[in-house]
Amino acid sequence: MAIIVLPCEKYLQSYIEAYDEYKMNNVETYAFDDARVNNIFEKYENYRSERNLKPNRVGADYYWLVDEKNNYFIGEICIRHRLTEELKQYGGHIGYGIRFSEWNKGYGTLMLRLALEKAKALGITYALITCDDDNYGSSKVMEKNGFILQDKVSNIVNGKAIITRRYSKNL
């Protein structure tokens, strides 16, 4: 059974394997960190407590979707505490990634549903989420969770012009 938990050592090796899956399959939609070279738990705590953040970054809570029985990391979701003007255009309140080998199994939909409960507990009453226009899997995840396509906007991300879908929902 999949549950949402705070990131912890118990699932770290499986998280590293998911990072490797993304690298092997050239996945760029959501970036897991390289936990071999970065202290990801320190990063998560800095975001949660809103300290030592790079300019233009906002506080956020991170959660992992895991198979508790098998000590298996399935995905990561980030709930940003507030939005900057940049995040309103690209990023939104919530970002998430499912390990490549678990795509198309309904985990994204489950993880977002569980995270919306956490977002509401943080006091977020209106959630904005974005995805690239050609990311049909993410679009379906949002729509299955009751998000409505607000609009499509042009953005420059990593030097490339892209079209971004912006979805919203009252919580």
C-alpha positions as CSV (number, residue, x, y, z in Angstrom):
1,M,0.0,0.0,0.0
2,A,1.3,3.4,-0.9
3,I,1.4,6.2,1.7
4,I,2.8,9.7,1.9
5,V,5.6,10.3,4.4
6,L,8.2,12.8,5.3
7,P,11.5,12.0,3.5
8,C,13.7,9.7,5.6
9,E,16.7,7.4,5.6
10,K,14.5,4.3,5.4
11,Y,13.8,5.0,1.7
12,L,17.0,6.8,0.7
13,Q,18.6,3.9,-1.2
14,S,15.4,3.5,-3.2
15,Y,15.3,7.2,-3.8
16,I,18.8,7.0,-5.2
17,E,17.6,4.2,-7.5
18,A,14.8,6.4,-8.7
19,Y,17.3,9.2,-9.4
20,D,19.3,6.8,-11.5
21,E,16.2,5.7,-13.4
22,Y,15.5,9.3,-14.4
23,K,19.1,9.8,-15.6
24,M,19.0,6.5,-17.6
25,N,15.7,7.5,-19.3
26,N,16.5,11.2,-19.8
27,V,13.6,12.4,-17.7
28,E,13.6,16.1,-17.2
29,T,10.1,17.0,-16.1
30,Y,10.9,16.9,-12.3
31,A,14.4,16.6,-11.0
32,F,15.2,14.3,-8.1
33,D,18.4,15.3,-6.3
34,D,21.5,13.3,-6.4
35,A,21.6,12.1,-2.8
36,R,25.1,10.7,-3.3
37,V,26.5,14.3,-3.5
38,N,23.8,16.4,-1.8
39,N,22.4,16.3,1.7
40,I,18.8,16.2,0.6
41,F,17.5,16.0,4.2
42,E,19.2,19.3,5.0
43,K,17.7,20.8,1.9
44,Y,14.2,19.6,2.9
45,E,14.6,21.0,6.4
46,N,15.9,24.4,5.0
47,Y,12.8,24.6,2.7
48,R,10.4,23.6,5.5
49,S,11.9,26.2,7.9
50,E,12.4,28.8,5.1
51,R,16.1,29.3,5.9
52,N,19.3,29.3,3.8
53,L,17.3,29.4,0.6
54,K,18.6,30.8,-2.7
55,P,17.2,34.1,-3.9
56,N,13.7,33.9,-5.3
57,R,13.0,30.5,-3.6
58,V,10.1,30.1,-1.2
59,G,9.5,27.7,1.7
60,A,8.1,24.3,0.9
61,D,7.2,21.0,2.4
62,Y,8.5,17.8,0.7
63,Y,6.8,14.4,1.0
64,W,7.6,11.0,-0.5
65,L,5.1,8.5,-1.7
66,V,6.4,5.1,-0.6
67,D,5.5,1.4,-0.5
68,E,6.1,1.1,3.3
69,K,6.1,-2.7,3.3
70,N,8.8,-3.0,0.7
71,N,10.9,0.1,1.7
72,Y,10.3,1.4,-1.8
73,F,10.3,5.0,-2.9
74,I,7.7,5.8,-5.6
75,G,7.6,9.6,-5.9
76,E,8.2,13.0,-4.5
77,I,5.9,16.0,-4.1
78,C,6.8,19.5,-3.1
79,I,4.2,21.9,-1.7
80,R,5.3,25.5,-1.9
81,H,4.1,27.8,0.9
82,R,3.4,30.7,-1.3
83,L,3.9,31.9,-4.9
84,T,6.3,34.4,-6.5
85,E,5.4,36.1,-9.7
86,E,7.7,33.6,-11.5
87,L,6.0,30.6,-9.8
88,K,2.6,31.9,-10.9
89,Q,3.8,31.5,-14.5
90,Y,5.8,28.3,-14.1
91,G,5.8,25.9,-11.2
92,G,2.8,26.8,-9.1
93,H,2.2,25.6,-5.5
94,I,2.9,21.9,-6.2
95,G,5.6,20.0,-8.1
96,Y,5.9,16.3,-8.3
97,G,7.7,13.4,-9.9
98,I,7.1,9.6,-10.0
99,R,10.0,7.3,-10.5
100,F,10.2,6.2,-14.1
101,S,9.4,2.5,-13.6
102,E,6.2,3.5,-11.8
103,W,4.7,5.8,-14.5
104,N,1.1,5.1,-15.7
105,K,0.1,3.2,-12.6
106,G,-2.0,5.9,-10.9
107,Y,0.6,6.9,-8.4
108,G,0.7,10.5,-9.5
109,T,-3.0,10.9,-9.0
110,L,-2.8,9.3,-5.6
111,M,0.2,11.4,-4.5
112,L,-1.4,14.7,-5.6
113,R,-4.7,13.8,-3.8
114,L,-2.8,13.1,-0.6
115,A,-0.7,16.2,-0.9
116,L,-3.8,18.4,-1.4
117,E,-4.8,17.5,2.2
118,K,-1.3,18.6,3.4
119,A,-1.6,21.9,1.3
120,K,-5.0,22.6,2.9
121,A,-3.5,22.0,6.4
122,L,-0.8,24.6,5.5
123,G,-3.5,27.2,4.9
124,I,-3.4,27.1,1.1
125,T,-7.0,27.7,0.0
126,Y,-6.4,28.1,-3.8
127,A,-3.8,25.9,-5.5
128,L,-2.1,26.6,-8.8
129,I,-0.1,23.9,-10.6
130,T,1.6,24.0,-14.0
131,C,3.0,21.6,-16.5
132,D,4.5,21.8,-19.9
133,D,1.9,21.7,-22.6
134,D,3.1,18.3,-23.9
135,N,3.1,16.7,-20.5
136,Y,-0.2,14.8,-21.0
137,G,0.4,12.5,-18.0
138,S,0.7,15.4,-15.6
139,S,-2.3,17.1,-17.2
140,K,-4.4,14.0,-16.5
141,V,-3.2,13.7,-12.9
142,M,-4.3,17.3,-12.3
143,E,-7.6,16.9,-14.0
144,K,-8.4,13.7,-12.1
145,N,-7.8,15.7,-8.9
146,G,-10.4,18.3,-9.9
147,F,-8.0,21.0,-11.3
148,I,-9.3,23.1,-14.1
149,L,-7.2,24.4,-17.0
150,Q,-7.0,28.1,-16.3
151,D,-4.9,29.0,-19.4
152,K,-1.8,28.4,-21.4
153,V,1.1,30.8,-21.3
154,S,4.5,31.2,-23.0
155,N,7.6,30.9,-20.8
156,I,11.3,30.7,-21.2
157,V,12.6,27.7,-19.1
158,N,16.3,26.8,-19.1
159,G,16.8,29.0,-22.2
160,K,14.0,27.3,-24.2
161,A,10.6,28.8,-25.2
162,I,7.8,26.5,-24.0
163,I,4.0,26.6,-23.6
164,T,2.9,26.0,-20.0
165,R,-0.5,24.8,-18.9
166,R,-1.7,26.5,-15.7
167,Y,-4.3,24.6,-13.6
168,S,-6.1,25.8,-10.5
169,K,-8.5,24.6,-7.8
170,N,-10.0,25.9,-4.7
171,L,-9.2,23.7,-1.7
